[in-house]
Amino acid sequence: MTIEEYRIRMRAYSLRQLDEEYKLHKLAWQINQAQAADKKGKAVYRRFDDFFNFKKMEQRILGTRPEDKVLKDKSLSDMMLKSNK
């Protein structure tokens, strides 16, 4: 390994460490936010889903719709099938 390759690897390692430090600080910030209370002393986030809605984020990434918004109208489905023929 040349000196230049070593320097590149050390820079990559330092950047990786910076990413880890960022994640730790972000986690500390989120813990602080999760423990936050409003002016009346009530918790801002009563459930974890209020703080981070996993299903919603997953559906956003996958490009799917929530189950409650899926069309369940049979006549509309039939109409769409007929139009595609």
Secondary structure, DSSP 8 states (H G I E B T S, - for coil): --HHHHHHHHHHHHHHHHHHHHHHHHHHHHHHHHT-B-TTS-BS-SSHHHH--HHHHHHHHHT---GGGS---HHHHHHHHHHH-
